[in-house]
Amino acid sequence: MDPLYVKSKIREYIKEKGLQTSSSVIDGEVLNERIVEILDQAIDRAKANKRKTVKARDI
């Protein structure tokens, strides 16, 4: 699966916090898997509420 995030923005955010980013964070599947997990939960919640639109409150 293609990444659902912008790698440069992740690096920039972590750098602003005074840290460096390991390539395993950016290129690994863990971050993408977590994003997919969050989105799947939001989708399930929207469906449970009989909506076809995922809203911020679902996340």
N, CA, C and O atoms as CSV, one atom per row, in Angstrom:
chain,resi,resn,atom,element,x,y,z
A,1,MET,N,N,0.844,-1.182,0.000
A,1,MET,CA,C,0.000,0.000,0.000
A,1,MET,C,C,0.886,1.240,0.000
A,1,MET,O,O,1.915,1.287,0.673
A,2,ASP,N,N,0.470,2.234,-0.761
A,2,ASP,CA,C,1.196,3.499,-0.797
A,2,ASP,C,C,1.034,4.222,0.534
A,2,ASP,O,O,0.002,4.097,1.193
A,3,PRO,N,N,2.063,4.985,0.932
A,3,PRO,CA,C,1.963,5.736,2.189
A,3,PRO,C,C,0.795,6.726,2.152
A,3,PRO,O,O,0.514,7.337,1.121
A,4,LEU,N,N,0.127,6.871,3.288
A,4,LEU,CA,C,-0.979,7.814,3.416
A,4,LEU,C,C,-0.517,9.085,4.132
A,4,LEU,O,O,-1.315,9.760,4.782
A,5,TYR,N,N,0.750,9.402,4.013
A,5,TYR,CA,C,1.314,10.557,4.681
A,5,TYR,C,C,2.431,11.147,3.831
A,5,TYR,O,O,2.922,10.509,2.901
A,6,VAL,N,N,2.824,12.372,4.162
A,6,VAL,CA,C,3.900,13.068,3.455
A,6,VAL,C,C,5.168,12.934,4.288
A,6,VAL,O,O,5.260,13.472,5.391
A,7,LYS,N,N,6.137,12.217,3.750
A,7,LYS,CA,C,7.374,11.924,4.483
A,7,LYS,C,C,8.093,13.192,4.941
A,7,LYS,O,O,8.551,13.272,6.081
A,8,SER,N,N,8.191,14.174,4.060
A,8,SER,CA,C,8.924,15.395,4.402
A,8,SER,C,C,8.255,16.137,5.555
A,8,SER,O,O,8.939,16.757,6.369
A,9,LYS,N,N,6.938,16.080,5.633
A,9,LYS,CA,C,6.221,16.752,6.720
A,9,LYS,C,C,6.460,16.052,8.055
A,9,LYS,O,O,6.534,16.709,9.093
A,10,ILE,N,N,6.580,14.729,8.036
A,10,ILE,CA,C,6.884,13.971,9.254
A,10,ILE,C,C,8.278,14.351,9.754
A,10,ILE,O,O,8.470,14.641,10.934
A,11,ARG,N,N,9.244,14.343,8.835
A,11,ARG,CA,C,10.623,14.713,9.201
A,11,ARG,C,C,10.674,16.138,9.758
A,11,ARG,O,O,11.316,16.392,10.777
A,12,GLU,N,N,9.993,17.059,9.081
A,12,GLU,CA,C,9.972,18.466,9.491
A,12,GLU,C,C,9.379,18.618,10.898
A,12,GLU,O,O,9.921,19.349,11.727
A,13,TYR,N,N,8.283,17.934,11.158
A,13,TYR,CA,C,7.625,18.016,12.462
A,13,TYR,C,C,8.549,17.508,13.568
A,13,TYR,O,O,8.686,18.151,14.608
A,14,ILE,N,N,9.171,16.375,13.346
A,14,ILE,CA,C,10.061,15.792,14.357
A,14,ILE,C,C,11.280,16.687,14.557
A,14,ILE,O,O,11.741,16.863,15.684
A,15,LYS,N,N,11.803,17.250,13.476
A,15,LYS,CA,C,12.967,18.150,13.570
A,15,LYS,C,C,12.625,19.397,14.384
A,15,LYS,O,O,13.446,19.873,15.167
A,16,GLU,N,N,11.411,19.926,14.198
A,16,GLU,CA,C,10.968,21.094,14.968
A,16,GLU,C,C,10.936,20.799,16.467
A,16,GLU,O,O,11.059,21.710,17.286
A,17,LYS,N,N,10.772,19.533,16.821
A,17,LYS,CA,C,10.743,19.117,18.224
A,17,LYS,C,C,12.148,18.820,18.753
A,17,LYS,O,O,12.311,18.389,19.895
A,18,GLY,N,N,13.168,19.057,17.904
A,18,GLY,CA,C,14.555,18.913,18.324
A,18,GLY,C,C,15.128,17.514,18.176
A,18,GLY,O,O,16.166,17.209,18.762
A,19,LEU,N,N,14.478,16.669,17.411
A,19,LEU,CA,C,14.942,15.298,17.236
A,19,LEU,C,C,15.171,14.981,15.769
A,19,LEU,O,O,14.739,15.716,14.881
A,20,GLN,N,N,15.861,13.871,15.534
A,20,GLN,CA,C,16.065,13.381,14.182
A,20,GLN,C,C,15.118,12.222,13.930
A,20,GLN,O,O,14.587,11.620,14.863
A,21,THR,N,N,14.915,11.918,12.653
A,21,THR,CA,C,13.976,10.869,12.273
A,21,THR,C,C,14.718,9.675,11.698
A,21,THR,O,O,15.493,9.816,10.752
A,22,SER,N,N,14.488,8.527,12.254
A,22,SER,CA,C,15.046,7.286,11.729
A,22,SER,C,C,14.329,6.931,10.435
A,22,SER,O,O,13.126,7.154,10.301
A,23,SER,N,N,15.069,6.380,9.490
A,23,SER,CA,C,14.440,5.987,8.227
A,23,SER,C,C,13.393,4.900,8.445
A,23,SER,O,O,12.466,4.764,7.647
A,24,SER,N,N,13.532,4.130,9.513
A,24,SER,CA,C,12.551,3.080,9.786
A,24,SER,C,C,11.182,3.665,10.153
A,24,SER,O,O,10.155,3.010,9.977
A,25,VAL,N,N,11.175,4.886,10.656
A,25,VAL,CA,C,9.903,5.558,10.963
A,25,VAL,C,C,9.217,5.964,9.660
A,25,VAL,O,O,8.011,5.778,9.497
A,26,ILE,N,N,9.982,6.507,8.756
A,26,ILE,CA,C,9.439,7.031,7.505
A,26,ILE,C,C,9.152,5.932,6.491
A,26,ILE,O,O,8.098,5.938,5.855
A,27,ASP,N,N,10.069,5.000,6.336
A,27,ASP,CA,C,9.941,3.985,5.291
A,27,ASP,C,C,9.290,2.691,5.767
A,27,ASP,O,O,8.948,1.831,4.955
A,28,GLY,N,N,9.118,2.552,7.065
A,28,GLY,CA,C,8.519,1.337,7.594
A,28,GLY,C,C,7.012,1.324,7.401
A,28,GLY,O,O,6.410,2.338,7.048
A,29,GLU,N,N,6.421,0.186,7.633
A,29,GLU,CA,C,4.983,0.024,7.473
A,29,GLU,C,C,4.207,0.404,8.728
A,29,GLU,O,O,2.987,0.561,8.674
A,30,VAL,N,N,4.891,0.554,9.848
A,30,VAL,CA,C,4.209,0.774,11.125
A,30,VAL,C,C,3.361,2.038,11.109
A,30,VAL,O,O,2.203,2.005,11.528
A,31,LEU,N,N,3.905,3.133,10.642
A,31,LEU,CA,C,3.168,4.397,10.628
A,31,LEU,C,C,1.945,4.300,9.718
A,31,LEU,O,O,0.850,4.721,10.092
A,32,ASN,N,N,2.137,3.751,8.538
A,32,ASN,CA,C,1.018,3.608,7.609
A,32,ASN,C,C,-0.054,2.679,8.183
A,32,ASN,O,O,-1.248,2.946,8.048
A,33,GLU,N,N,0.370,1.603,8.813
A,33,GLU,CA,C,-0.580,0.666,9.428
A,33,GLU,C,C,-1.399,1.353,10.511
A,33,GLU,O,O,-2.601,1.113,10.634
A,34,ARG,N,N,-0.758,2.200,11.290
A,34,ARG,CA,C,-1.460,2.920,12.365
A,34,ARG,C,C,-2.490,3.892,11.785
A,34,ARG,O,O,-3.606,4.005,12.294
A,35,ILE,N,N,-2.104,4.588,10.720
A,35,ILE,CA,C,-3.034,5.513,10.064
A,35,ILE,C,C,-4.234,4.755,9.525
A,35,ILE,O,O,-5.374,5.189,9.696
A,36,VAL,N,N,-3.985,3.626,8.875
A,36,VAL,CA,C,-5.070,2.812,8.332
A,36,VAL,C,C,-5.980,2.326,9.460
A,36,VAL,O,O,-7.202,2.311,9.312
A,37,GLU,N,N,-5.386,1.929,10.581
A,37,GLU,CA,C,-6.164,1.467,11.733
A,37,GLU,C,C,-7.100,2.573,12.239
A,37,GLU,O,O,-8.277,2.326,12.505
A,38,ILE,N,N,-6.573,3.777,12.367
A,38,ILE,CA,C,-7.375,4.918,12.820
A,38,ILE,C,C,-8.505,5.204,11.833
A,38,ILE,O,O,-9.643,5.441,12.237
A,39,LEU,N,N,-8.190,5.181,10.549
A,39,LEU,CA,C,-9.211,5.452,9.540
A,39,LEU,C,C,-10.278,4.364,9.497
A,39,LEU,O,O,-11.463,4.660,9.344
A,40,ASP,N,N,-9.860,3.102,9.633
A,40,ASP,CA,C,-10.823,2.000,9.641
A,40,ASP,C,C,-11.778,2.109,10.821
A,40,ASP,O,O,-12.970,1.834,10.685
A,41,GLN,N,N,-11.264,2.507,11.972
A,41,GLN,CA,C,-12.121,2.696,13.151
A,41,GLN,C,C,-13.116,3.832,12.916
A,41,GLN,O,O,-14.280,3.732,13.304
A,42,ALA,N,N,-12.660,4.898,12.288
A,42,ALA,CA,C,-13.534,6.038,11.990
A,42,ALA,C,C,-14.615,5.625,10.988
A,42,ALA,O,O,-15.771,6.028,11.120
A,43,ILE,N,N,-14.248,4.838,10.006
A,43,ILE,CA,C,-15.206,4.349,9.014
A,43,ILE,C,C,-16.261,3.480,9.682
A,43,ILE,O,O,-17.455,3.618,9.416
A,44,ASP,N,N,-15.810,2.587,10.548
A,44,ASP,CA,C,-16.748,1.717,11.273
A,44,ASP,C,C,-17.723,2.533,12.121
A,44,ASP,O,O,-18.910,2.217,12.193
A,45,ARG,N,N,-17.218,3.573,12.756
A,45,ARG,CA,C,-18.073,4.412,13.602
A,45,ARG,C,C,-19.108,5.157,12.767
A,45,ARG,O,O,-20.273,5.254,13.152
A,46,ALA,N,N,-18.677,5.683,11.617
A,46,ALA,CA,C,-19.615,6.381,10.737
A,46,ALA,C,C,-20.703,5.425,10.250
A,46,ALA,O,O,-21.882,5.776,10.230
A,47,LYS,N,N,-20.300,4.220,9.859
A,47,LYS,CA,C,-21.271,3.224,9.402
A,47,LYS,C,C,-22.228,2.843,10.522
A,47,LYS,O,O,-23.427,2.690,10.289
A,48,ALA,N,N,-21.707,2.689,11.739
A,48,ALA,CA,C,-22.554,2.331,12.886
A,48,ALA,C,C,-23.595,3.405,13.167
A,48,ALA,O,O,-24.677,3.118,13.679
A,49,ASN,N,N,-23.259,4.640,12.826
A,49,ASN,CA,C,-24.185,5.758,13.008
A,49,ASN,C,C,-24.991,6.037,11.736
A,49,ASN,O,O,-25.622,7.085,11.602
A,50,LYS,N,N,-24.955,5.080,10.812
A,50,LYS,CA,C,-25.721,5.151,9.558
A,50,LYS,C,C,-25.416,6.404,8.733
A,50,LYS,O,O,-26.309,7.030,8.162
A,51,ARG,N,N,-24.132,6.748,8.690
A,51,ARG,CA,C,-23.685,7.878,7.874
A,51,ARG,C,C,-22.762,7.380,6.784
A,51,ARG,O,O,-22.101,6.353,6.935
A,52,LYS,N,N,-22.721,8.109,5.692
A,52,LYS,CA,C,-21.797,7.792,4.605
A,52,LYS,C,C,-20.635,8.778,4.575
A,52,LYS,O,O,-19.814,8.761,3.658
A,53,THR,N,N,-20.580,9.625,5.575
A,53,THR,CA,C,-19.512,10.619,5.675
A,53,THR,C,C,-18.752,10.406,6.971
A,53,THR,O,O,-19.337,10.367,8.054
A,54,VAL,N,N,-17.432,10.269,6.843
A,54,VAL,CA,C,-16.581,10.172,8.032
A,54,VAL,C,C,-16.313,11.596,8.491
A,54,VAL,O,O,-15.887,12.444,7.707
A,55,LYS,N,N,-16.566,11.848,9.762
A,55,LYS,CA,C,-16.391,13.180,10.334
A,55,LYS,C,C,-15.262,13.165,11.353
A,55,LYS,O,O,-14.822,12.102,11.793
A,56,ALA,N,N,-14.802,14.344,11.719
A,56,ALA,CA,C,-13.703,14.472,12.674
A,56,ALA,C,C,-14.039,13.754,13.985
A,56,ALA,O,O,-13.162,13.161,14.613
A,57,ARG,N,N,-15.286,13.809,14.387
A,57,ARG,CA,C,-15.673,13.171,15.651
A,57,ARG,C,C,-15.546,11.651,15.605
A,57,ARG,O,O,-15.491,11.004,16.650
A,58,ASP,N,N,-15.497,11.076,14.404
A,58,ASP,CA,C,-15.314,9.630,14.272
A,58,ASP,C,C,-13.884,9.220,14.581
A,58,ASP,O,O,-13.624,8.083,14.977
A,59,ILE,N,N,-12.979,10.135,14.400
A,59,ILE,CA,C,-11.573,9.854,14.668
A,59,ILE,C,C,-11.288,10.066,16.125
A,59,ILE,O,O,-10.153,9.882,16.565
